[in-house]
Amino acid sequence: MSPDADVIDINPARHQRVLMLSWEYPPVLVGGLGRHVHALSAALAAAGHEVTVVTRHAEGAPLEEYADGVRILRAPEDPVAFPLATGSLLAWTMAFNHTLTRTALRAAESGPYDVLHAHDWLVAHTAVTLAEHLDLPLVTTIHATEAGRHQGWLPAEMNRTIHGVEHWLSNASARVIACSGYMRDQVHRLFDVPPGRIDVVPNGVDDRAWHARPRAVAAARARYAGDGPLVGYAGRLVYEKGVQHLVHAVPYLRDRHPGLRVVIAGDGPYREELVAEARRLRLDDTVRFAGFLDSTQLPAVLGATDATVIPSLYEPFGMIALEAAAAGAPLAVARTGGLAEIVESGVTGVTFPHSDPGALAGAVNQLLGDEVFARRVARRARTMVAERYGWCTIAARTATSYAAARREHGSFQARRVAALLAGGRPRIAIPDGNLLTSEGAAC
């Protein structure tokens, strides 16, 4: 594409051919990323764009199919398998990117694409390879950062490597999409990406999918609630989700609300520690670990709660807040990251400082102690979700980012080539200390 492309008027509402890369996509769902890519792809297709998603294969899934208006190609694992585990994650990622690249090149044989959209660091090598090989503008969504997941620290060599890959991918992208203002600022500070190249596009939600039938809500309440109020949590059981602080708040809440029950939906590596802590606090009869609940079960459980708590220490966006609000749950959320941009305390829920079980208990007590207030903020939150976070809106904003990347592709490439000719490909310097403090962030 020539530098003249910068002056071409590209209308984001017009048909665009999008090649999307993601390490998870249904039926492979590890966290929220796979659901996001699936919903975004379907919404873009419904808006008239042509979307191809290249992702990893799952046993029993077709290698290629059309579903929800989207062409899906799944990269099969090579004969030499690397285990997907913490100790071998980097080796697994490199092997995955080799088969992902070959599959994506096969997808490109069907005709030229307008833009390449990568999701997170696990597809970085494929994304950069394809962008250079096919001369495509690259757009990357950074869903979370390695530094953010560890509260600013990079505790081991693997974490430093992942941070370096995130830095490299962000700077190789014509546009970077961040899901919140909080994440925009983090991407800018951590990776030195100019703010003008970062677009804030929040995650979306299909609010209708989270409206459980009254009979299903009643059944969920009968299963998980006792004679008193029901408090819920849903999400991965990892340290940064802060579920330990919810567990520590339960004794206070149980004393003030007889018959209280707490249902914790989700799974993860921190589960055994949480179960042990609940047992140590003698909460076996109060706290129930429900495990993973699918999309047919979770809306009813959230809708049955008198308060859904999101106690995250780190939350780039807070997708579960939208889902719980759409389900009709009154929200009590930590005042951190993207959550602070979604929930307005006293209007669409209540907030509390993260890592403070006492403040968490006080916020939940505010909802449990005033049913009229709780239902009012729940109604406002449900309306907010429908108005601001529908997938049609999110797809349109994403298409605008695509159009900007296409307009800027010529000049962006010219700057990158000039930098390479002037000094080669510079190494990424990663400072010591906490990268989210003012001292550590000066890369």
N, C-alpha and C positions, 0 to 999 in steps of 0.2 A: 504494500500500500504506500502511496507517495505522500509527501508532506502536505500536498493539497487536500488530503482527506480531512485536515483540521477545519477547513472552511465549508465542508459539505454539511448541509442541514439534514441530519439523520433524525427522523421522527421515531421516538421509542414506541409509539403505538402501532407502527407498521411491522410487518412480518420480519422477524429476525430468526436466523438459524443458530441455535445454541448447542454447544457441546459441553456437557456438564460432567465433572469428575467428583466422585464421592466414595469413601471407603465403606460406607454403609448405606443401604437402600433396601426396602422390603423385598424379601423376608428377613434380611439381615438388619436387625435393630439392636444397637448396643446402648445408645443414649438417645438424646433428642435430635441429634444431627440427621439421622436417617429419616425421621418423620418430617423434619423441616424440608429436606431436599425433595422428598416425595410430594409433599403438598405444594411446594413452590413450583416444581416441574409441571404438575398437573394444572396449576393455575395459569402458568405461562402458556401452556398448550391450549387451554380453554380461551385465552385471550388472542389466539391466532398465531402464536410463535411456534416454530418447529423445534422440539427439544429432544435431544438424545442424551441419555444418562449412561455413563460407563462406570461400572462399580464392580465389586467382587462377587464371585459366585458363591452360592449356598447349595448344599446338597439337596437335590430334588427340584431346584429351580431351573427354568429353561435358560440356556445360554443367551438367547435373544428372544424378545417378545415386544409386543405393543400393549400397553396397559394405561388407562386413564389418559389416552391421547399422547403418550410418551413412548418413544423408542428406547428400550433398555437393553444394553449389552453387558453381560456379566463375564468378568475375566476369570477363567478357570485357574486353579492353583497348579503350579508346575510340578513335575514328578518329584523333585527334591523339595520336601516340605519343611518349612521352618515353623516351629511352634509359636503361636500367638500368645506370648506370656511376657511378663515384665522384663525378665532377664534377656530375652531374645527379641524384644520389640523392634529395635532398630534393624536387625537382620531380617525380620519378617517384613518390615516396611519396604526395605530395598527389594526383596524378592517380589513382593506384591506390586511394586511400581513397575517392574519389568513386564509382568504379564498384563498389567493395566495399560501400559504404553502400547503393547502390541495390539490389544483389543481396541484401543482408541484409534489407532492408525487404521484398523480395519473399518471402523465406523466412518472415518473420514473419506473412505473410498466411494461413499455414496454421493459425494459432492461437497463443495466448499461450505464452510461455516462462517458466520459473521463474528462470533465471539466464543471464547473459552472461559468457562466458569469453574473454578476450583474451590473445594470446601475443605479448609484446614490443612495442616502440615503433612498429613499422611499421604496426600497425593501430590506433593510439591514437585518431586522429580519428574513425574509424568507431565505435570502442568507446564513446567518450564521447557521441557523437551518439545512438547507439542506446540507451544506458543512460538518457539524459535523455528521449528521445522516447518510448520504450516503458516507462519507469519500471521498469527492471530492475536488480536488484543486480548490480554489476560485480565480477568476480573477474579478476585479472590475474596471469599468470605472468611474472616477470622472469627470463628465461633467462640473461642476461648484461647488464652495464652498459657504457656507452660509456667511462666513466672506468676501469673495470676492464680493458677491452680495451687501453687505452693506459697501463697501470700508474699510474693516478691522474691523468694529465694529459689536458687537452682542447686539443690542439695547434692547432686551427683553428676558424673560426666554425661550420662544419658540425658538428663534434664538440660544441661548446657547445650548438648547437640540439638535437641528438639527446639530450644530457643533460637539457635542459629539458623535452623531450617525455616522457622517462622519468619525470622528477619529477612532471609534471602527471598522467600516466596513473596512477602509483602512488597519488597523493593523491586521485584521483577514484574509486578502487576501494575497495569495502567490505572486501575481503580481498585481500592480495597473497600469492601463492605463490612461495616461493623453494626452489631445489632442494637447498640445503645450509645448514648453520648459518653457514658462511662468507658465503653470499649473503644470508642473513637479516640479518646484521650490516651488510653493505654497503648493502643497501636502506635500513635504518634510518639509517645515518650519512649516506648521500648524499642521501636524499630526505625525511628527517624523518618517515618513516612510523612510528607507534607500534609497538613490538615486539608488542603484543597483537593487531595487525591483520595480522601476518605469519605465515603457516603454512609450516613446512618440510615439503615433500613431495618426496622424491627422484625422479629419473628411474627408469624401470623398464627391464627387459630380458626378452625371451622367451628364456630360456636354452636352450630346445630348438632354436631356430633357429640357434644358434651352435655346435651339436654337429655338426661336419663328419664325414662318413664316413671311416674309416681310409684307404680308397683315395684319397680326395680329398686328405687330409693328406699322404700319401706322394707324390702327384703334385706338390703344391705344394713339398714339400721338394726333390724332384728338380729342380724348375724353378729354385728360388731359392738353395738351399744349395750349398756346396762340400764340401770334405772335412772341414770343421770345423763349429763351431756356427753357428746362424742366429739373428740378432737382428732384430727387427721394429719398425716404427713404422707406425701408421695414423692418419690425420687430415688436416685441412686444412693446407696449407703456407703458413702465415702466421707472422709474427715471434713472436707471443705463444705459439705452440705449442712454441717452444724447440728445433726440430729442428736448428738450427745447433749447439747444444751436443752433441747426439748425434753429428753429423758430426765435431766436434772431438775427441770421445772415441775415435773409431774407431782412429786410429793406435796408441794405448795398448793397446786391446783386441786388435788384430791382432797386435801383438808378442807377446802372452801366449797367444793362441789361434790357432795356425796354421790356415789354411784358413777363417778367419772370413768370413762374408758378412752383409751388412746389407741388408734390403729395406725401402724406404720407400714405403708405399702412400698415395696421396692426391694432390691437386693444389691449386693456389692461386697467388696472385700472388708468393709468395716462392720459387717453385720454381727459377727461373733463377739466383737468387743462391745457392741451396743447391747446385745442380748445378755452378756455377762454383767454389764453395768446395771441394767434393769433388774437382774436377779439380785445383785448386791444391794440394791435399794429396796428390795422386796416389793417389786412392782409386777410380779408375774400375773396377778389377777387383774391388773389395770392396763398394762401395755401389751398389745398383741402385734407380733410381727407377721404380717399377712403374706410376705413374699411378693413376687412380681404379679401385678394384676393387668390383664390385657385391656384393650380399648372398649370391650363390652362390659367389663367389670368396674373399671376405675371411675367412670363418670357417676355411676350410682353411689359408690362409696364416698366420693367427694361431695356429692349432693346431699348425702345423709349427715354430714358433719355439721356441728354447731360452730366450729372454727377449724379452718385448715391453716396449719402453721408452716412457714417456709423460713427456716432459721439459718440460711446459708452464710458462711463466712465470705465466700467468693461466688458471685453470680453475674456472669456477663450480661445476661438478659433476664431470665426468670420465666421461662415458658410455662412452668407448672402454675404460676400465678394466673396467667390467662386462662388455662384450662380449668383450674379450680373455680375461677370467677364465672366462667361460662357454665359450669355445672351448678352454680348457685351457692357456693360455699362462702361464708364470711371469711375474710383474709386477715391473718396476722403475719406480717413478713418482716424480715430483717431489713434495716435501713442501709442497704449496701448495693453497690453495682447497679445493674439494670432494674432491680426490684424497686429502688428508690424513685425511678422514673415512671414506673407503672402505677404504684399504689400511693395515693394521696391520703395521708393519715387523717382519719375522721370523716373522709368523704367516700373513698372506695375501699376502705379497710383500715387497719391500724398497723403502726410500725414500731419497731424497737431496735436499739443498737445491737449489732451481732455480738456473739460470744458472751452474752449476759443473761443467764437463766432467770434471774430475778426480774429483769425488764421484760423478758419473753413471757413469763408467768403473768405479769401485770397487764400486758397487752391482751393475752388470751382471756384473762379474767374480765377485761372490759367488754369483750364480746359475749362471754358466757353470762355475765351479770346483767346485761341489758338486751333482751331479745329484740325489742323494737329497733334499737340502734343497729344491732347486728344485721337484721334483715334489710334495713335501709341502705347500709353501705354495700351489702351483697347485691341489691337491685341496681344500684348505681354502677358497681363494678361490671355487672353483666352487660349493661347498656354500653359502657365504655369499650368493652371488648368488641362488641358488634360494630361499633362506629369506627374504631381506630385500627383494629387489627385483623380485619377480614383479609383473606388471601388474595382477593381481586386487587385490593389496594397495595398489598405487599408486592404482588407480581408487577404491577404498573411501575412502582418505584424501582424495582430491580431492573426492569427493562430500560428505565431512564439511565441507570448506571451503565448498562451495556452500551447505550447510544453514546454516552460521554466517552467511554473507553474507545469506541470506534472512531469518534471525531478526533481524539487526541493521540491515536495510535502512531501516526507518522512522526509527530514531534517527539513523542515519548521514546520511540525507537531511535530517533536521531540522537537524542541526549544520551541514551545508553551506549550507543556505538561510539560517540565522541568520548565518553568517560572511559570506555575500554581501550580506545586507541591512545588516550592520554596516560593511563596508568595501569592498564590491565585490570584483572578482576580482583578487587581488594578483598582481603580476609575480613571476616566479621569479628570485631573486638567485643568480647563479653566482659563487662566489669565484674569485680567481686562485690560481695555485699548484697543488700536488698535492692532489687532493681525497681521497686515501686516507691522507694523513698527518693527525695530530691537529690540526695548524694549519689545513690546507685543508678539513677535513671540517666545521668549525663553520659551517654554512650559516645 
